[in-house]
Amino acid sequence: MTVKHIDTYSKNWPVAAAGILSFGYLIFILPIHIGWAGFNFAYRDIIFNGLRQKDIPLTLFLWVTLALTLALTTYSIVKQRSNIKAFTSFFRESELCAPSPQNIAMNRTGWGYLGLDTKKGTLLYINHPNTTIFNFFFPRDVRVMGFGMYDWKSIEVEGNKLTIYTGNPELPSVSITTGKAGQMLEKINAMRNQNWIYEYNIPGCVEDQAPKIAERNGINLVLPPK
């Protein structure tokens, strides 16, 4: 486990480009890839009763690349969710933040997480920041932050993007894109109008425990620059 002090607020264009291209591939190209691989197998192997010698390299290429793509995509999603679960399980068991299922927001692949404990008045934010292209495909760098209702400046929603303004100049804001963005905003604003008393500092507690959790699970913890 490594603690990385990285300015992830600045845009990492190579990682952003890799993310956009990968997302575009999964949405637009992968279905064609699967269809063409299936067509190549069924049409040429079954209808023409046998694979012609010159078609073997193309067939192998299509199926090998398809298998690698699906394996890499599955691994990335499973690893993202595993990393997040390592932290959410600990903070749930320690009762710092134990949100009900309807108060948990995640993006489509599990790249980011936001949990809202309406009984304790706590927020737990976890995401895999754009540190390197390698982390995009083999997620290991994780940011973890905790908030009480008075530990952030403001919050807003634009479309499906929920943004929390932290008040920290080294990390002015954190965000998550989720279909629950509007719903979470309404709940958080309603909770902010209540009176909360905390036995301990929520951000400090999360900051203290996160490196220990990361160490046990072989995860790199990403923090703002010193």
C-alpha positions, 0 to 999 in steps of 0.5 A: 500500500502506498499513500499518494499525495496527488493533485487529481483536481487538475484534468489528467487528459491521457486518462480522460481520453482513455476513459472516453475511448473505452466507454465509447468502445463498450457502448458502440463497438463492443456490440459490433465486435460480438456480432461480427465474431458470432457472424464469422463463426456461424456464417462461415463455419456452419453455412459454408461447412468448414472454415477456410484456411485463410479465415482462421487468423481472422476468426482467432483474432476476433475471439481472442480479442473479444475474450480479452476485452470481456475479461478485462472489463469484468476484472475492472468492475469487480476490482472497483467494487471490491475496493469500495466494499473494503472501506464501506464494510469497515465503516458500516461495522464501526457504525460511522456510516451505515446507510440503508440501500436506498441511500447508497449511490454508485455510478454505472460500473461502481467507479464511485460511491456515496453513502448517506447515513440519515440516522447519524448524519454522515456521508462516506465518499469513495472513488477511483481518481484519474491517477494513471491509465493503468489505474483505469484498467487495473483499479488500485488507487482509491480516494476515501473521504467522510463528512458530517453535515457541517464538514462541507461548504455546499452541494449541488446537482447538475444533471446526474452529477452531484458535487460536494464543495469541500472548502479545501483549496487542495481539493475544492470539490468531489463529485459522483455521477449517478441516477440518484443525484437529485434524490440524494441532494434533497435528503442531504439538504433536509438533513442539513437543516437538522441539529447534529451532535457528533462525538468525534470529528468525522473527516478526521476519523475516516482519514485516520482509519482509511490508511489501515484499511488500504494497507490490509487490502493492498490498496493505494490511498490517494490524498490531496497534495501536502 
